[in-house]
Amino acid sequence: MIRWIFATGIIFLLLMFLLRIALFLVFSSQGNSFLGVFPSFILGCRFDIQFISIVLVLLLLAGSLPFLDPFKTNGGRRMALFVTGLTAFLLAFFYAVDFAHYSYLSQRLSASVLNYLADTGISANMVWQTYPVLRIILLMVIGSWLIQWLVKMIYNRIRKAPGEVVTRRSRIVYFIVSFLLLGLGIFGRIGQYPLRWSDAFALGSDYKAAVALNPLESFFSSLKFRHSGYSEAKIKKSLPALAPYYGFATRDSLDTDFGRDFPVRAGALTTRPNVVVVICESFSAYKSSMWGNPLNTTPFFNGLCNQGLFFDHCFTPSYGTARGVWAVITGIPDVEVNTTTSSRNPAAVDQRTIINSFEGYDKFYFLGGSTSWANIRGLLTNNIKGLHLFEQQDYDAPKIDVWGISDKNLFLEANKRLREQDKPFFAIIQTADNHRPYTIPKEDQQEFQPATAPKDSLLKFGFESDAEMNAFRYTDFCYRKFIEAASKEKYFRNTVFLFIGDHGIAGDAGAMFPKAWTDERLTMEHVPLLIYSPALIPPRRMTALCSQVDVLPTLAGLCSIPYRNTALGRDLLDTASYTGKAFSFIYDPDGFYIGLIKGGYFYRKQFKTGKEEMASVLNNDSVSALDAHGPVKEGMQQLAEGIYETAKYMLLKNKK
């Protein structure tokens, strides 16, 4: 039985490999040679093995039951051959639809084709008039029959071959080894994270990714996103409200992008500085020292803020690390539904980013763990040209927990590579230690010295436990070790460091902020934003509202980089266009509402009920009836809804 199962798997694997070659030969190779896309074929085989292993493990588990053994009972034989026949038909069907889809859109099959079922009659007529449907069906039938004939032939040969005596112990060993091999095939790699569709986009181009994927992988990975979309009518209706803030033109069609070209800004730096962006895990504002938290968890970072350009009213567009990274890299709020994120959506993986406007810069991304998490690797490697990506396996430092190496070692490893550069560089460092399980490495405990606080003080000032507070304090320790190390390097004086939280943490901030920050859960999105470069930028504390999406336009403007912006970020230092137009957009996928902070108020609207609320973010006073029901509320509503609708469009249309 095991010999037949693996022989069947080899048949399916060869078939899928030949179909991948057919895709390369039949359709445009877009200037790629066979050798150039050979890594796509290797990765594609791993995707194929994933699917095949699922089928084979079902056959193995069923066949291990005596009454379903295909070599001992007629019922088992019929069941096994039915499964292989159904698999053959599914392969023929999916590849037939996939080839038609690719010839039409130059994209592998995705679950978006199911949306055509809403207009079944029109869609069926279009297919009938466009493709040789009868010939395709005939080929599907013949192909399925040939595959099943091969499977049956091998079955009969193995059944007729001389048998051998196998002990019960040997059968158990064979079963366990086979099950583990198939499990490895399903997982796709030896490591913490399984093989995912996003790994295809690490190959460097959309075409190479398309060759690597198979229609089953691309279809089922996009199934949960098939309702992701936008309303062109709502976007066009919103443009007049957005235009004063973004310079968008009113238009009748959305066929073109929302691009605005920005030349070098007057007053920008002329030294061609390096850039280091630090995305800080769970850097919740009210838990830190910059707003006077008595537990004084981040004294070193507070000192940096006093020496740099510190924005104390920065809000992330949403909650969650994957959404935060997305907003920084793309300049678009991640308004995907609450069950997932845009980084996991195959239809959204192709994105423009202003990072590519830093021409002549070497690009780096440092993460202590793996970018397989949340499919972030696809977002990074597919869209940032020439990216040097460093993950857990690329460092000498040991792994300390599920998130990889410690943040201290991550910073030191990054510094070790950055000091070797002889060209300008743009680097992103993403931290992780300020997160459960709140690990403090043994190597740092003596120098760091964990602290304790009374339980009532912990709860009053934002923490559930000493472990959580010490993880926050350890983050500050890591920032200190990084800046101390970097300040000794020659690159330091001509480098702009930008620190920003990936998100905040919900909690009681009543001792430090107006009650709306707690009642409306603004603590989930309120984070520090610091631009630190003591040799280049004078210190100042800024109270203007801002967002993660503003990071890249601000850095490009500051560093004298001309750029094209096709997203929703703005240059915070371009006082001519930003002054008087500051706001922060918020989308809560779990609370299912959109909101806007502007002019001292927070406005939000529930999607399900349509309920609208307003609260003051300056004090605990009630909102006046005129503002709560008049032009102020109406303007905030139009701006919030306009950003939400436009962001939904950009997630799918902001392609390179």
Secondary structure as GFF3:
##gff-version 3
##sequence-region A 1 656
A	DSSP	alpha_helix	2	26	.	.	.	ID=ss1
A	DSSP	alpha_helix	38	63	.	.	.	ID=ss2
A	DSSP	three_ten_helix	66	68	.	.	.	ID=ss3
A	DSSP	alpha_helix	74	105	.	.	.	ID=ss4
A	DSSP	three_ten_helix	111	119	.	.	.	ID=ss5
A	DSSP	alpha_helix	120	130	.	.	.	ID=ss6
A	DSSP	alpha_helix	133	160	.	.	.	ID=ss7
A	DSSP	alpha_helix	168	187	.	.	.	ID=ss8
A	DSSP	three_ten_helix	197	203	.	.	.	ID=ss9
A	DSSP	alpha_helix	206	212	.	.	.	ID=ss10
A	DSSP	alpha_helix	215	221	.	.	.	ID=ss11
A	DSSP	three_ten_helix	223	225	.	.	.	ID=ss12
A	DSSP	alpha_helix	232	246	.	.	.	ID=ss13
A	DSSP	beta_strand	260	262	.	.	.	ID=ss14
A	DSSP	beta_strand	274	280	.	.	.	ID=ss15
A	DSSP	three_ten_helix	285	287	.	.	.	ID=ss16
A	DSSP	three_ten_helix	289	291	.	.	.	ID=ss17
A	DSSP	alpha_helix	299	307	.	.	.	ID=ss18
A	DSSP	beta_strand	309	315	.	.	.	ID=ss19
A	DSSP	alpha_helix	321	330	.	.	.	ID=ss20
A	DSSP	three_ten_helix	342	344	.	.	.	ID=ss21
A	DSSP	three_ten_helix	346	348	.	.	.	ID=ss22
A	DSSP	three_ten_helix	354	357	.	.	.	ID=ss23
A	DSSP	beta_strand	362	367	.	.	.	ID=ss24
A	DSSP	three_ten_helix	373	375	.	.	.	ID=ss25
A	DSSP	alpha_helix	376	383	.	.	.	ID=ss26
A	DSSP	beta_strand	387	390	.	.	.	ID=ss27
A	DSSP	three_ten_helix	392	394	.	.	.	ID=ss28
A	DSSP	alpha_helix	407	418	.	.	.	ID=ss29
A	DSSP	beta_strand	425	430	.	.	.	ID=ss30
A	DSSP	alpha_helix	442	448	.	.	.	ID=ss31
A	DSSP	alpha_helix	455	460	.	.	.	ID=ss32
A	DSSP	alpha_helix	466	486	.	.	.	ID=ss33
A	DSSP	three_ten_helix	492	494	.	.	.	ID=ss34
A	DSSP	beta_strand	495	501	.	.	.	ID=ss35
A	DSSP	alpha_helix	515	519	.	.	.	ID=ss36
A	DSSP	three_ten_helix	522	524	.	.	.	ID=ss37
A	DSSP	beta_strand	526	532	.	.	.	ID=ss38
A	DSSP	beta_strand	540	542	.	.	.	ID=ss39
A	DSSP	beta_strand	546	547	.	.	.	ID=ss40
A	DSSP	three_ten_helix	548	550	.	.	.	ID=ss41
A	DSSP	alpha_helix	551	558	.	.	.	ID=ss42
A	DSSP	beta_strand	563	565	.	.	.	ID=ss43
A	DSSP	alpha_helix	575	578	.	.	.	ID=ss44
A	DSSP	beta_strand	584	588	.	.	.	ID=ss45
A	DSSP	beta_strand	593	598	.	.	.	ID=ss46
A	DSSP	beta_strand	601	606	.	.	.	ID=ss47
A	DSSP	beta_strand	612	616	.	.	.	ID=ss48
A	DSSP	alpha_helix	625	629	.	.	.	ID=ss49
A	DSSP	alpha_helix	631	653	.	.	.	ID=ss50
###
